[in-house]
């Protein structure tokens, strides 16, 4: 198969420029980044290195664009089920930003209160990760030992 050079029209450049930053799916943003870099004359090897993808993936994206245009690149073939919580994603993210939770159990309870959907700890953790939230590790603040003074009799007395 001959090498295919990506040349975007002005309208496509505008669309790719926006979608490589703002598209809701990370994989589609990566595809648009790859297309953008190829349009600007980078080799497939350099593009793969910059985009964090393999050369085969970059080639697959270029040929998908050649065969079906931007619509083919935007296609997102999801295998598996889509979570019922995705419909409530924005509301839940806003709730967790306003009032953070301190445990997975508390997050699961809040999700159930707001949506009526009950999820276990593992599913709650995965959903929170998809929202971009992280758990902060909290440590105890060390407390200095109590001062102890000796009495004349030699026994220790706590003051």
KOLVO-615178 format. One record per residue: x, y, z of N, C-alpha, C, O in turn; residue number from 1. Coordinates in steps of 0.1 Angstrom, whole numbers, plus 2048, in hexadecimal, padded with zeros to 3 digits. Layout:
// residues N
+-----+-----+-----+-----+-----+-----+-----+-----+-----+-----+-----+-----+-----+
!  nu !  nv !  nw ! cau ! cav ! caw !  cu !  cv !  cw !  ou !  ov !  ow !  nr !
+-----+-----+-----+-----+-----+-----+-----+-----+-----+-----+-----+-----+-----+
!   X !   Y !   Z !   X !   Y !   Z !   X !   Y !   Z !   X !   Y !   Z ! NUM !
...
+-----+-----+-----+-----+-----+-----+-----+-----+-----+-----+-----+-----+-----+
This chain:
// residues 159
+-----+-----+-----+-----+-----+-----+-----+-----+-----+-----+-----+-----+-----+
!  nu !  nv !  nw ! cau ! cav ! caw !  cu !  cv !  cw !  ou !  ov !  ow !  nr !
+-----+-----+-----+-----+-----+-----+-----+-----+-----+-----+-----+-----+-----+
! 808 ! 7F4 ! 800 ! 800 ! 800 ! 800 ! 809 ! 80C ! 800 ! 813 ! 80D ! 808 !   1 !
! 806 ! 816 ! 7F8 ! 80E ! 822 ! 7F6 ! 80C ! 82B ! 803 ! 802 ! 82B ! 80A !   2 !
! 816 ! 833 ! 805 ! 816 ! 83D ! 810 ! 80B ! 847 ! 80D ! 80B ! 84C ! 802 !   3 !
! 803 ! 84B ! 817 ! 7F9 ! 854 ! 816 ! 7FC ! 861 ! 81E ! 7FE ! 860 ! 82A !   4 !
! 7FC ! 86C ! 817 ! 7FF ! 879 ! 81D ! 7F2 ! 87F ! 821 ! 7E8 ! 880 ! 819 !   5 !
! 7F1 ! 884 ! 82E ! 7E4 ! 88A ! 833 ! 7E5 ! 899 ! 830 ! 7EE ! 8A0 ! 834 !   6 !
! 7DB ! 89D ! 829 ! 7D9 ! 8AC ! 826 ! 7CB ! 8B0 ! 82A ! 7C1 ! 8AC ! 823 !   7 !
! 7CA ! 8B8 ! 834 ! 7BD ! 8BC ! 839 ! 7B9 ! 8C9 ! 832 ! 7C1 ! 8D2 ! 830 !   8 !
! 7AC ! 8CA ! 82F ! 7A7 ! 8D7 ! 82A ! 7A6 ! 8E1 ! 835 ! 7A8 ! 8DD ! 841 !   9 !
! 7A3 ! 8ED ! 832 ! 7A3 ! 8F7 ! 83D ! 798 ! 8F4 ! 847 ! 79A ! 8F6 ! 853 !  10 !
! 78C ! 8F0 ! 842 ! 781 ! 8ED ! 84B ! 785 ! 8E1 ! 854 ! 782 ! 8E1 ! 860 !  11 !
! 78C ! 8D7 ! 84E ! 790 ! 8CB ! 856 ! 79B ! 8CF ! 860 ! 79B ! 8CA ! 86B !  12 !
! 7A3 ! 8D8 ! 85C ! 7AE ! 8DD ! 865 ! 7A7 ! 8E3 ! 872 ! 7AB ! 8E1 ! 87D !  13 !
! 79D ! 8EB ! 86F ! 795 ! 8F2 ! 87A ! 78F ! 8E8 ! 883 ! 790 ! 8E9 ! 88F !  14 !
! 788 ! 8DE ! 87D ! 781 ! 8D4 ! 885 ! 78B ! 8CB ! 88D ! 789 ! 8C9 ! 899 !  15 !
! 796 ! 8C7 ! 886 ! 7A0 ! 8BF ! 88D ! 7A7 ! 8C7 ! 899 ! 7A9 ! 8C1 ! 8A3 !  16 !
! 7A9 ! 8D4 ! 896 ! 7AF ! 8DC ! 8A0 ! 7A7 ! 8DD ! 8AD ! 7AC ! 8DD ! 8B8 !  17 !
! 79A ! 8DE ! 8AB ! 791 ! 8DF ! 8B6 ! 78F ! 8D1 ! 8BD ! 791 ! 8D0 ! 8C9 !  18 !
! 78D ! 8C6 ! 8B5 ! 78B ! 8B9 ! 8BB ! 797 ! 8B3 ! 8C2 ! 795 ! 8AA ! 8CA !  19 !
! 7A3 ! 8B7 ! 8BE ! 7AE ! 8B1 ! 8C4 ! 7B0 ! 8B6 ! 8D2 ! 7B8 ! 8B0 ! 8DA !  20 !
! 7A9 ! 8C1 ! 8D6 ! 7A9 ! 8C6 ! 8E3 ! 79C ! 8C4 ! 8EB ! 79D ! 8C2 ! 8F7 !  21 !
! 791 ! 8C3 ! 8E4 ! 784 ! 8C4 ! 8EB ! 77B ! 8B8 ! 8E9 ! 770 ! 8B8 ! 8EF !  22 !
! 77F ! 8AE ! 8E1 ! 776 ! 8A3 ! 8DF ! 774 ! 89B ! 8EC ! 77E ! 89A ! 8F3 !  23 !
! 768 ! 896 ! 8EF ! 766 ! 890 ! 8FC ! 76E ! 882 ! 8FE ! 770 ! 87E ! 909 !  24 !
! 771 ! 87C ! 8F3 ! 778 ! 86F ! 8F4 ! 787 ! 870 ! 8F2 ! 78B ! 876 ! 8E8 !  25 !
! 78E ! 86B ! 8FC ! 79D ! 86D ! 8FB ! 7A3 ! 866 ! 8EE ! 7AC ! 86C ! 8E8 !  26 !
! 79E ! 85B ! 8EA ! 7A3 ! 854 ! 8DF ! 7A1 ! 85C ! 8D2 ! 7A9 ! 85C ! 8C9 !  27 !
! 795 ! 863 ! 8D1 ! 793 ! 86B ! 8C5 ! 79C ! 877 ! 8C5 ! 7A0 ! 87B ! 8BB !  28 !
! 79F ! 87D ! 8D1 ! 7A8 ! 888 ! 8D2 ! 7B6 ! 883 ! 8CD ! 7BD ! 88B ! 8C6 !  29 !
! 7BA ! 877 ! 8D1 ! 7C7 ! 871 ! 8CC ! 7C7 ! 870 ! 8BD ! 7D1 ! 873 ! 8B6 !  30 !
! 7BC ! 86B ! 8B7 ! 7BB ! 869 ! 8A9 ! 7BC ! 877 ! 8A2 ! 7C3 ! 878 ! 898 !  31 !
! 7B6 ! 881 ! 8A7 ! 7B7 ! 88E ! 8A1 ! 7C5 ! 894 ! 8A2 ! 7C9 ! 89B ! 899 !  32 !
! 7CB ! 891 ! 8AE ! 7D9 ! 896 ! 8AF ! 7E2 ! 88F ! 8A4 ! 7EA ! 896 ! 89E !  33 !
! 7E0 ! 882 ! 8A2 ! 7E8 ! 87B ! 898 ! 7E5 ! 881 ! 88B ! 7EF ! 883 ! 883 !  34 !
! 7D9 ! 883 ! 887 ! 7D6 ! 889 ! 87A ! 7DC ! 897 ! 879 ! 7E1 ! 89A ! 86E !  35 !
! 7DC ! 89F ! 883 ! 7E1 ! 8AC ! 883 ! 7F1 ! 8AC ! 881 ! 7F6 ! 8B3 ! 878 !  36 !
! 7F7 ! 8A3 ! 888 ! 806 ! 8A1 ! 886 ! 809 ! 89D ! 878 ! 813 ! 8A1 ! 872 !  37 !
! 802 ! 893 ! 873 ! 804 ! 88E ! 865 ! 802 ! 899 ! 85B ! 809 ! 89A ! 851 !  38 !
! 7F8 ! 8A1 ! 85D ! 7F5 ! 8AC ! 854 ! 801 ! 8B6 ! 853 ! 803 ! 8BB ! 849 !  39 !
! 807 ! 8B8 ! 85F ! 812 ! 8C1 ! 85F ! 820 ! 8BB ! 85B ! 82A ! 8C1 ! 85D !  40 !
! 81F ! 8AF ! 855 ! 82B ! 8AA ! 84F ! 834 ! 8A1 ! 857 ! 83E ! 89D ! 852 !  41 !
! 830 ! 89D ! 863 ! 838 ! 894 ! 86B ! 837 ! 886 ! 866 ! 82D ! 882 ! 860 !  42 !
! 842 ! 87F ! 868 ! 842 ! 871 ! 863 ! 838 ! 869 ! 86D ! 835 ! 86D ! 877 !  43 !
! 835 ! 85D ! 868 ! 82C ! 855 ! 870 ! 834 ! 850 ! 87D ! 82D ! 84F ! 888 !  44 !
! 841 ! 84E ! 87C ! 848 ! 84A ! 888 ! 849 ! 856 ! 892 ! 847 ! 853 ! 89E !  45 !
! 84B ! 862 ! 88E ! 84C ! 86D ! 897 ! 83E ! 870 ! 89D ! 83C ! 873 ! 8A9 !  46 !
! 834 ! 86F ! 894 ! 826 ! 871 ! 899 ! 822 ! 867 ! 8A4 ! 81C ! 86A ! 8AE !  47 !
! 826 ! 85A ! 8A2 ! 823 ! 850 ! 8AB ! 82A ! 853 ! 8B9 ! 824 ! 851 ! 8C3 !  48 !
! 836 ! 857 ! 8B8 ! 83E ! 85A ! 8C4 ! 838 ! 866 ! 8CC ! 836 ! 865 ! 8D8 !  49 !
! 834 ! 870 ! 8C5 ! 82E ! 87C ! 8CB ! 820 ! 879 ! 8D1 ! 81C ! 87D ! 8DC !  50 !
! 818 ! 871 ! 8C9 ! 80A ! 86E ! 8CD ! 809 ! 863 ! 8D7 ! 7FF ! 861 ! 8DD !  51 !
! 814 ! 85C ! 8DA ! 814 ! 851 ! 8E3 ! 80C ! 845 ! 8DE ! 806 ! 83E ! 8E5 !  52 !
! 80E ! 842 ! 8D1 ! 807 ! 837 ! 8CA ! 812 ! 82F ! 8C2 ! 81D ! 834 ! 8C1 !  53 !
! 80E ! 824 ! 8BD ! 817 ! 81C ! 8B5 ! 816 ! 821 ! 8A6 ! 80D ! 828 ! 8A3 !  54 !
! 820 ! 81E ! 89F ! 820 ! 822 ! 891 ! 815 ! 81B ! 889 ! 80E ! 822 ! 881 !  55 !
! 811 ! 80F ! 88D ! 806 ! 808 ! 886 ! 7F9 ! 80F ! 889 ! 7F0 ! 810 ! 880 !  56 !
! 7F8 ! 815 ! 895 ! 7EB ! 81C ! 899 ! 7EB ! 829 ! 891 ! 7E0 ! 82D ! 88C !  57 !
! 7F6 ! 830 ! 88F ! 7F6 ! 83C ! 887 ! 7F2 ! 839 ! 879 ! 7EB ! 841 ! 873 !  58 !
! 7F8 ! 82F ! 873 ! 7F4 ! 82B ! 866 ! 7E5 ! 828 ! 865 ! 7DF ! 82B ! 85B !  59 !
! 7E0 ! 820 ! 86F ! 7D2 ! 81D ! 86E ! 7C9 ! 82A ! 86F ! 7BF ! 82A ! 868 !  60 !
! 7CD ! 834 ! 877 ! 7C6 ! 840 ! 877 ! 7C6 ! 847 ! 86A ! 7BC ! 84D ! 865 !  61 !
! 7D2 ! 847 ! 863 ! 7D4 ! 84E ! 857 ! 7CB ! 848 ! 84C ! 7C5 ! 84F ! 844 !  62 !
! 7CB ! 83B ! 84B ! 7C3 ! 833 ! 841 ! 7B4 ! 835 ! 844 ! 7AC ! 835 ! 83B !  63 !
! 7B1 ! 835 ! 851 ! 7A2 ! 838 ! 854 ! 79E ! 845 ! 84F ! 793 ! 847 ! 84A !  64 !
! 7A7 ! 84F ! 851 ! 7A3 ! 85D ! 84C ! 7A2 ! 85C ! 83C ! 799 ! 862 ! 837 !  65 !
! 7AC ! 856 ! 836 ! 7AB ! 855 ! 827 ! 79F ! 84E ! 822 ! 799 ! 852 ! 819 !  66 !
! 79A ! 844 ! 829 ! 78F ! 83C ! 825 ! 781 ! 842 ! 829 ! 778 ! 840 ! 821 !  67 !
! 781 ! 849 ! 834 ! 774 ! 84E ! 839 ! 774 ! 85C ! 83E ! 769 ! 861 ! 843 !  68 !
! 77F ! 863 ! 83D ! 77F ! 871 ! 842 ! 77F ! 872 ! 851 ! 781 ! 868 ! 858 !  69 !
! 77B ! 87E ! 856 ! 77B ! 880 ! 864 ! 770 ! 878 ! 86B ! 772 ! 874 ! 877 !  70 !
! 765 ! 875 ! 864 ! 75B ! 86C ! 86A ! 760 ! 85F ! 86E ! 75C ! 859 ! 878 !  71 !
! 768 ! 859 ! 865 ! 76E ! 84C ! 868 ! 777 ! 84C ! 874 ! 777 ! 843 ! 87C !  72 !
! 77E ! 857 ! 876 ! 787 ! 859 ! 882 ! 77F ! 85B ! 88F ! 783 ! 856 ! 899 !  73 !
! 774 ! 862 ! 88D ! 76B ! 864 ! 899 ! 764 ! 858 ! 89E ! 75F ! 857 ! 8A9 !  74 !
! 762 ! 84E ! 895 ! 75B ! 842 ! 899 ! 761 ! 83C ! 8A5 ! 76E ! 83A ! 8A5 !  75 !
! 759 ! 838 ! 8AE ! 75E ! 833 ! 8BB ! 757 ! 826 ! 8BD ! 74C ! 825 ! 8C2 !  76 !
! 75E ! 81B ! 8B9 ! 758 ! 80E ! 8BA ! 75A ! 808 ! 8C8 ! 764 ! 802 ! 8CB !  77 !
! 750 ! 80B ! 8D0 ! 751 ! 806 ! 8DE ! 74D ! 7F8 ! 8DF ! 743 ! 7F4 ! 8DA !  78 !
! 755 ! 7F0 ! 8E5 ! 752 ! 7E2 ! 8E8 ! 74F ! 7E1 ! 8F6 ! 757 ! 7E4 ! 8FF !  79 !
! 744 ! 7DC ! 8F9 ! 740 ! 7DA ! 907 ! 734 ! 7E4 ! 90A ! 72F ! 7EA ! 901 !  80 !
! 730 ! 7E4 ! 917 ! 724 ! 7EB ! 91B ! 728 ! 7F9 ! 91F ! 733 ! 7FC ! 924 !  81 !
! 71F ! 803 ! 91C ! 721 ! 810 ! 921 ! 71A ! 812 ! 92E ! 70F ! 80D ! 930 !  82 !
! 721 ! 818 ! 938 ! 71B ! 819 ! 945 ! 70F ! 822 ! 946 ! 70E ! 82C ! 93F !  83 !
! 705 ! 81E ! 94E ! 6F9 ! 826 ! 950 ! 6FD ! 834 ! 957 ! 6F6 ! 83E ! 956 !  84 !
! 709 ! 834 ! 95E ! 70D ! 840 ! 964 ! 712 ! 84B ! 95B ! 713 ! 856 ! 95E !  85 !
! 716 ! 847 ! 94E ! 71A ! 851 ! 945 ! 710 ! 85B ! 942 ! 714 ! 867 ! 93E !  86 !
! 703 ! 858 ! 943 ! 6F9 ! 862 ! 940 ! 6F9 ! 86D ! 94B ! 6F4 ! 878 ! 949 !  87 !
! 6FE ! 869 ! 957 ! 6FE ! 873 ! 963 ! 70C ! 878 ! 965 ! 70F ! 87E ! 970 !  88 !
! 715 ! 876 ! 95C ! 723 ! 879 ! 95E ! 726 ! 888 ! 962 ! 72D ! 88A ! 96C !  89 !
! 720 ! 891 ! 95B ! 723 ! 8A0 ! 95E ! 71D ! 8A3 ! 96C ! 724 ! 8AA ! 974 !  90 !
! 711 ! 89F ! 96F ! 70B ! 8A2 ! 97C ! 714 ! 89C ! 987 ! 716 ! 8A3 ! 992 !  91 !
! 718 ! 890 ! 986 ! 720 ! 88A ! 990 ! 72E ! 890 ! 992 ! 732 ! 892 ! 99D !  92 !
! 734 ! 894 ! 987 ! 741 ! 89B ! 987 ! 73F ! 8A8 ! 98F ! 748 ! 8AC ! 997 !  93 !
! 735 ! 8AF ! 98C ! 732 ! 8BC ! 992 ! 730 ! 8BA ! 9A1 ! 735 ! 8C2 ! 9AA !  94 !
! 729 ! 8B0 ! 9A5 ! 726 ! 8AD ! 9B3 ! 733 ! 8A9 ! 9BA ! 735 ! 8AE ! 9C6 !  95 !
! 73B ! 8A1 ! 9B4 ! 748 ! 89D ! 9BB ! 752 ! 8A9 ! 9BC ! 75A ! 8A9 ! 9C5 !  96 !
! 751 ! 8B2 ! 9B2 ! 75A ! 8BE ! 9B3 ! 755 ! 8C7 ! 9BE ! 75E ! 8CD ! 9C5 !  97 !
! 748 ! 8C9 ! 9BF ! 743 ! 8D2 ! 9CA ! 746 ! 8CD ! 9D8 ! 74A ! 8D4 ! 9E1 !  98 !
! 743 ! 8C0 ! 9D9 ! 744 ! 8BA ! 9E6 ! 74B ! 8AC ! 9E5 ! 745 ! 8A2 ! 9E2 !  99 !
! 759 ! 8AC ! 9E6 ! 760 ! 89F ! 9E4 ! 75C ! 895 ! 9EE ! 758 ! 898 ! 9FA ! 100 !
! 75E ! 888 ! 9EB ! 75B ! 87D ! 9F4 ! 768 ! 878 ! 9FA ! 773 ! 87B ! 9F4 ! 101 !
! 767 ! 871 ! A05 ! 773 ! 86D ! A0C ! 775 ! 85D ! A0A ! 77F ! 858 ! A0F ! 102 !
! 76C ! 856 ! A04 ! 76D ! 848 ! A02 ! 765 ! 843 ! 9F6 ! 75C ! 84A ! 9F1 ! 103 !
! 768 ! 838 ! 9F2 ! 761 ! 832 ! 9E6 ! 753 ! 82F ! 9EB ! 749 ! 831 ! 9E3 ! 104 !
! 751 ! 82A ! 9F7 ! 743 ! 828 ! 9FC ! 73B ! 834 ! 9FC ! 72F ! 834 ! 9F8 ! 105 !
! 741 ! 83F ! A00 ! 739 ! 84C ! A00 ! 736 ! 850 ! 9F2 ! 72B ! 856 ! 9EF ! 106 !
! 73F ! 84E ! 9E8 ! 73D ! 851 ! 9DA ! 731 ! 849 ! 9D5 ! 729 ! 84E ! 9CE ! 107 !
! 731 ! 83C ! 9D8 ! 727 ! 833 ! 9D3 ! 719 ! 837 ! 9D9 ! 70F ! 837 ! 9D2 ! 108 !
! 719 ! 83B ! 9E6 ! 70D ! 840 ! 9EC ! 708 ! 84D ! 9E5 ! 6FC ! 84E ! 9E2 ! 109 !
! 711 ! 856 ! 9E2 ! 70D ! 862 ! 9DB ! 707 ! 860 ! 9CD ! 6FE ! 866 ! 9C9 ! 110 !
! 70E ! 857 ! 9C6 ! 70A ! 853 ! 9B9 ! 6FC ! 84D ! 9B9 ! 6F3 ! 850 ! 9B1 ! 111 !
! 6F9 ! 845 ! 9C3 ! 6EC ! 83F ! 9C5 ! 6E1 ! 849 ! 9C8 ! 6D6 ! 849 ! 9C3 ! 112 !
! 6E5 ! 853 ! 9D1 ! 6DB ! 85D ! 9D5 ! 6D8 ! 866 ! 9C9 ! 6CC ! 86A ! 9C7 ! 113 !
! 6E2 ! 869 ! 9C0 ! 6E0 ! 873 ! 9B5 ! 6D9 ! 86C ! 9A9 ! 6D2 ! 872 ! 9A2 ! 114 !
! 6DC ! 85F ! 9A7 ! 6D8 ! 859 ! 99B ! 6CE ! 84D ! 99D ! 6C7 ! 849 ! 993 ! 115 !
! 6CF ! 847 ! 9A9 ! 6C7 ! 83B ! 9AB ! 6CD ! 82F ! 9A6 ! 6C7 ! 824 ! 9A7 ! 116 !
! 6DA ! 830 ! 9A2 ! 6E2 ! 824 ! 99D ! 6EC ! 820 ! 9A7 ! 6F4 ! 828 ! 9AC ! 117 !
! 6EB ! 814 ! 9AC ! 6F4 ! 80F ! 9B6 ! 700 ! 808 ! 9AF ! 6FE ! 7FF ! 9A7 ! 118 !
! 70C ! 80B ! 9B3 ! 718 ! 805 ! 9AE ! 721 ! 800 ! 9B9 ! 721 ! 806 ! 9C4 ! 119 !
! 728 ! 7F6 ! 9B7 ! 731 ! 7F0 ! 9C1 ! 73E ! 7F9 ! 9C1 ! 740 ! 802 ! 9B9 ! 120 !
! 747 ! 7F5 ! 9CB ! 753 ! 7FD ! 9CC ! 75C ! 7FE ! 9C0 ! 761 ! 808 ! 9BC ! 121 !
! 75E ! 7F2 ! 9B9 ! 767 ! 7F2 ! 9AD ! 761 ! 7FA ! 9A2 ! 768 ! 802 ! 99C ! 122 !
! 754 ! 7F9 ! 99F ! 74E ! 801 ! 995 ! 74E ! 810 ! 998 ! 750 ! 818 ! 98F ! 123 !
! 74C ! 813 ! 9A5 ! 74C ! 821 ! 9A9 ! 75A ! 827 ! 9A7 ! 75C ! 832 ! 9A2 ! 124 !
! 764 ! 81F ! 9AB ! 772 ! 823 ! 9A9 ! 775 ! 826 ! 99A ! 77C ! 830 ! 997 ! 125 !
! 771 ! 81D ! 992 ! 774 ! 81E ! 983 ! 76D ! 82A ! 97E ! 772 ! 832 ! 976 ! 126 !
! 760 ! 82D ! 982 ! 759 ! 838 ! 97D ! 75F ! 845 ! 982 ! 760 ! 84F ! 97A ! 127 !
! 764 ! 845 ! 98E ! 76B ! 851 ! 994 ! 777 ! 854 ! 98C ! 77B ! 860 ! 989 ! 128 !
! 77E ! 849 ! 988 ! 78B ! 84B ! 981 ! 788 ! 851 ! 973 ! 78F ! 859 ! 96E ! 129 !
! 77C ! 84C ! 96D ! 778 ! 851 ! 960 ! 775 ! 860 ! 960 ! 777 ! 867 ! 957 ! 130 !
! 770 ! 864 ! 96C ! 76D ! 873 ! 96E ! 77A ! 87B ! 970 ! 779 ! 887 ! 96F ! 131 !
! 785 ! 874 ! 972 ! 792 ! 87B ! 973 ! 795 ! 87F ! 982 ! 79D ! 887 ! 985 ! 132 !
! 78D ! 878 ! 98B ! 78F ! 87B ! 999 ! 79A ! 871 ! 99F ! 79A ! 866 ! 99A ! 133 !
! 7A1 ! 876 ! 9A8 ! 7AC ! 86E ! 9AE ! 7AA ! 86D ! 9BD ! 7A4 ! 876 ! 9C3 ! 134 !
! 7AE ! 863 ! 9C3 ! 7AE ! 862 ! 9D2 ! 7BA ! 868 ! 9D8 ! 7C5 ! 865 ! 9D3 ! 135 !
! 7B9 ! 870 ! 9E2 ! 7C4 ! 875 ! 9E9 ! 7C8 ! 86D ! 9F5 ! 7BF ! 869 ! 9FD ! 136 !
! 7D4 ! 869 ! 9F6 ! 7D8 ! 861 ! A02 ! 7DA ! 86B ! A0D ! 7E1 ! 875 ! A0C ! 137 !
! 7D4 ! 867 ! A18 ! 7D5 ! 870 ! A24 ! 7DE ! 868 ! A2E ! 7DC ! 85C ! A30 ! 138 !
! 7E6 ! 86F ! A35 ! 7EF ! 869 ! A3F ! 7EC ! 870 ! A4C ! 7E7 ! 87B ! A4D ! 139 !
! 7EF ! 869 ! A57 ! 7EE ! 86F ! A64 ! 7F9 ! 879 ! A66 ! 804 ! 878 ! A62 ! 140 !
! 7F5 ! 884 ! A6D ! 7FF ! 88E ! A71 ! 806 ! 889 ! A7D ! 800 ! 886 ! A87 ! 141 !
! 813 ! 888 ! A7D ! 81A ! 883 ! A89 ! 819 ! 88C ! A95 ! 81A ! 898 ! A93 ! 142 !
! 816 ! 886 ! AA0 ! 815 ! 88D ! AAC ! 821 ! 88A ! AB5 ! 825 ! 87F ! AB6 ! 143 !
! 827 ! 895 ! ABA ! 833 ! 892 ! AC2 ! 82F ! 88B ! ACF ! 824 ! 88D ! AD4 ! 144 !
! 838 ! 883 ! AD4 ! 835 ! 87B ! AE0 ! 832 ! 885 ! AEC ! 838 ! 890 ! AEC ! 145 !
! 82A ! 880 ! AF5 ! 828 ! 889 ! B01 ! 835 ! 88A ! B09 ! 83D ! 881 ! B0A ! 146 !
! 836 ! 896 ! B0E ! 842 ! 899 ! B16 ! 841 ! 892 ! B23 ! 836 ! 892 ! B2A ! 147 !
! 84B ! 88C ! B28 ! 84B ! 885 ! B34 ! 856 ! 88B ! B3D ! 861 ! 88E ! B38 ! 148 !
! 853 ! 88C ! B49 ! 85D ! 892 ! B52 ! 85F ! 888 ! B5E ! 855 ! 881 ! B62 ! 149 !
! 86A ! 887 ! B63 ! 86D ! 87E ! B6E ! 86B ! 885 ! B7B ! 86E ! 891 ! B7D ! 150 !
! 866 ! 87E ! B84 ! 864 ! 883 ! B92 ! 871 ! 880 ! B9A ! 879 ! 878 ! B95 ! 151 !
! 872 ! 885 ! BA5 ! 87D ! 882 ! BAE ! 87E ! 873 ! BB2 ! 889 ! 86E ! BB5 ! 152 !
! 873 ! 86D ! BB2 ! 873 ! 85F ! BB6 ! 877 ! 856 ! BAB ! 879 ! 84A ! BAD ! 153 !
! 879 ! 85C ! B9F ! 87D ! 853 ! B94 ! 872 ! 84E ! B8B ! 875 ! 849 ! B80 ! 154 !
! 865 ! 850 ! B8F ! 85B ! 84B ! B87 ! 857 ! 856 ! B7D ! 859 ! 862 ! B7F ! 155 !
! 852 ! 852 ! B72 ! 84E ! 85C ! B67 ! 840 ! 862 ! B6A ! 837 ! 85A ! B6E ! 156 !
! 83F ! 86E ! B68 ! 832 ! 875 ! B6A ! 82F ! 87C ! B5D ! 838 ! 882 ! B57 ! 157 !
! 823 ! 87A ! B58 ! 81F ! 881 ! B4C ! 819 ! 88E ! B4F ! 811 ! 890 ! B58 ! 158 !
! 81E ! 898 ! B48 ! 819 ! 8A6 ! B4B ! 80F ! 8AA ! B41 ! 80A ! 8B5 ! B42 ! 159 !
+-----+-----+-----+-----+-----+-----+-----+-----+-----+-----+-----+-----+-----+
